[in-house]
Amino acid sequence: MLSDVQTPAGPPCPAPFNLAAYVLARAADLPDKTALQILRPTDTECWSYARLLRAVQGVAWGFGQLGLADGALVLLRLGNGVEMPLAFLGAVAAGLCPVATPAALTRAEVTRIAGDLAPAAIVAGAGVSLPDASDTKVISADTLRAMAEGPEAQFRLGDPNRPAYLVYTSGTSGRARAVVHAHRAVWARRMMWQGWYGLRESDRLLHAGALNWTFTLGTGLFDPWAAGAMALIPQPGTLPAQLPALMKQSGATLFAGAPGVYRQMLKAALPLDLPDLRHGLVAGEKLPDGLRADWLRATGKPLHEAFGMSECSTFLSGSPERPAPEGATGYAQPGRRIAIVNEDGRPVPRGGHGILAVHRSDPGLFITYHGADAEAAAKFRGDWFLTGDMALMDADGAVRCLGREDDMMNAGGFRVSPQEIEAALATCAGAGQLAVTEVAVGPGKSIIAAFYTGDATREALAAHAQNCLAGYKIPRHFEQREGLPMTATGKVNRRALREEWIRNT
């Protein structure tokens, strides 16, 4: 049997369509229900569906007064407050294309992005970096709030396949690219509601990520709102150790975050008393099996993992209805078609290693890379978009992700996944956070190196590896560090480790 899974397609995205109008459609029948709570230790800022809708339409009207062309790019330089979703949805409602960026970017990084995109306007919070020598119109957060109180614009409806927003790739495997997504991308997210979340209208979903991350905007805000549920967002600066108390205080029924957030919560507070939580949602990087088991022991609540990327929202996941087997990420969500393929784009037999691929018919798949159509086209082999992640598919369709294709290592002639070694080393006491990669030690010669943040000794980790890994998989170098390089979206950046190694040797 081949590694090619096609699930029954769902209803097509309606036309005409607007992403923002879809996200806020439940305001018509739930005007007084709380849509958003921004959680603080001593108080809570609440936004009803009606207030949220009115503010977004006000921002859209304000954008409309700027005389910007249809589809013009709006660079968002905002922190983790309500201004981010108001600016994002307001721009989309007005027929513009927002580009959310991390608030922590440096002036040089923002200048480079502005040079790539040539945005028509920038929305900026206090204290954030702005491009050098730019005459682009800048809208302050104060002006944005004033816009939210102004006249209300109508949503600009149109072809669901037209561009709606841009998001930058994490840049783990080369230069970061601006990914162009269509309005239909938000409609494709409906496949996650049962395929990953188990989302209900009565849910209160707390997301720990920054609002400039599409994982947070989509899973933390847009999906709960489209389903008529409540979104809970911690105030800026909230520490992972504070999250369990906020979950309990707010009655959160679902929690979402990257694996590192769960790891830090476990480190800070045991046991965890979360009576209202049904389960946790995790994405952003591979979930170590040990962490899944540790969370279950500490809380009695399962974790459900999902895999997605900048070019396509999460399409592979475990769920309450179909939990992933141990060591697997999950199954193709309802309505998806995925495969494990070779370099030519042909599905490999089940159990064989290959590249995880998504069919070009997936409504959540991107349109192109901004200014780089040829690069986008090169990611396809026939009808398959190659994610660049290695994986294998079990007989029942469960997919096991093995890491980025360019992260795969060669050990004694064998292809080895860094995540396999990281998972094994993570069971050693005191390992902390781990990153394994292949580093050059001479012309044509390389070794497997393990970098870790815990208090275990190199000798202890090496001895542990001897007991749980084949000889060719055992790292030849162990290095203790205070921290590991991370991408803007919270993933361990193995590429940065390799480049740093080259600079220092």
KAZI-V299640 format. One record per pair of residues at least 6 apart in sequence whose ideal C-beta (glycine too) atoms are under 6 Angstrom apart, sorted by the first residue. I is the first residue (numbers start at 0). GAP is how many residues later the second one is. Records with the same first field share a line. If there is no record, write none. Layout:
I: GAP + GAP
This chain:
0: 349
1: 345
2: 336 + 337 + 344 + 345 + 347 + 390
3: 335 + 343
4: 327 + 333 + 392
5: 331
6: 325 + 327 + 328 + 329
8: 326
9: 325
12: 147 + 171 + 174 + 350
14: 145
15: 141 + 142
16: 143 + 166
17: 137 + 139
18: 73 + 145 + 164 + 167
19: 69 + 72 + 73
20: 134
21: 164
22: 199 + 202 + 203
23: 29
25: 202
26: 22 + 23 + 26
29: 19 + 198
30: 18 + 19
31: 16
32: 16
33: 12 + 14 + 196
34: 12 + 14 + 17 + 190
35: 11 + 195
36: 7 + 9 + 195
37: 7 + 195 + 197
38: 193 + 195 + 207 + 211
39: 195
54: 31 + 93
55: 33 + 34 + 37
56: 95 + 96
57: 89 + 90 + 91 + 92 + 94
58: 27 + 31 + 88 + 89
59: 30 + 33 + 34 + 93
60: 89 + 90 + 92
61: 85 + 88
62: 28 + 31 + 33
63: 30 + 89
67: 52
69: 25
70: 26 + 92
71: 24 + 48
72: 24 + 26 + 44 + 46 + 47
73: 17 + 22 + 24 + 47
74: 24 + 44 + 47
75: 11 + 22 + 24 + 47
76: 47 + 51
77: 6 + 47
78: 24 + 46 + 157
79: 130 + 131 + 156
82: 58 + 61
83: 127
84: 136
85: 62
86: 36 + 57
87: 10
90: 7
91: 72
92: 62
94: 61
96: 66 + 68 + 69
97: 67
98: 67
99: 112
100: 111
101: 110 + 386
102: 25
104: 24
105: 23
106: 22
109: 19 + 21
110: 20 + 21
113: 17 + 20
118: 17
120: 16
121: 14 + 16
122: 16 + 21
123: 6 + 14
124: 16
159: 23 + 24
160: 21
162: 17
163: 17 + 18 + 19
164: 16
165: 12 + 14
166: 12 + 47 + 143
167: 8 + 10
168: 7 + 8 + 141
169: 317 + 319 + 321
171: 315 + 321 + 323
172: 231 + 233
176: 192
177: 192
178: 131 + 132 + 187
179: 187 + 188 + 190
180: 185
181: 185
183: 179
184: 179
187: 175 + 176
188: 29 + 34 + 124
190: 142 + 143 + 144
192: 6
194: 122 + 124 + 138 + 139
195: 110 + 121 + 123
197: 122
198: 28
200: 26 + 27 + 28
202: 26 + 50 + 51
203: 26 + 28 + 47 + 48 + 49
204: 19 + 26 + 49
205: 26 + 41 + 46 + 49
206: 9 + 13 + 49
207: 35 + 49 + 53
208: 6 + 7
212: 276
214: 68
218: 37
219: 11
220: 10
223: 7
231: 18 + 20
233: 12
239: 21 + 24 + 25
240: 27
242: 22
243: 21 + 25 + 28
246: 8 + 27
250: 25
252: 23 + 25
254: 25
255: 25
257: 26 + 232
258: 23 + 26 + 28 + 32
261: 33
262: 28
265: 28 + 32
269: 28
270: 27
271: 26 + 27
273: 25
276: 24
278: 22 + 23 + 25
279: 23
280: 23
281: 21 + 23
282: 23 + 31
283: 206
284: 206
285: 115 + 133
286: 18
287: 135 + 138
288: 38 + 134
289: 136 + 137
291: 11
294: 8
303: 14 + 15
304: 13 + 24
305: 8 + 11
306: 9 + 22 + 94
307: 6
308: 78
310: 55
311: 46 + 52 + 53
312: 51
314: 18 + 21 + 43
315: 13 + 14 + 83
316: 13
317: 6 + 12
321: 9
323: 6
324: 73
326: 73
327: 70 + 72
328: 70 + 72
330: 66 + 67
331: 6
336: 22
337: 20
338: 8 + 18
339: 8 + 14 + 51 + 53
340: 6 + 13 + 14 + 16 + 43
341: 6 + 12
344: 36 + 37 + 39
347: 6
349: 43 + 45
352: 39
354: 31
355: 31 + 33 + 35
356: 27 + 29
357: 27
358: 24
359: 23
367: 8
368: 6 + 7
378: 6 + 7
387: 16 + 17
388: 12 + 15
389: 12 + 13 + 15 + 18
390: 8 + 10 + 11
391: 8
392: 6
401: 15
402: 14 + 15 + 16
406: 11 + 87
407: 7
408: 7 + 29 + 39
410: 37 + 61
411: 60
413: 58
415: 57
417: 18 + 19
420: 15 + 52
421: 12 + 14
423: 44 + 45
424: 6 + 9
425: 8
427: 28 + 33 + 36
429: 24 + 25 + 26
430: 21 + 23 + 25
431: 20 + 21 + 22
432: 20 + 51
433: 18
434: 16 + 49 + 57 + 59 + 62
435: 14
436: 57 + 60 + 61
437: 8 + 10
438: 10 + 59 + 62
439: 6
440: 6
446: 29 + 30
447: 27
448: 26 + 28
449: 25 + 28
450: 28 + 30
452: 28
457: 20
460: 17
464: 9
483: 8
484: 8 + 11
485: 7
486: 6
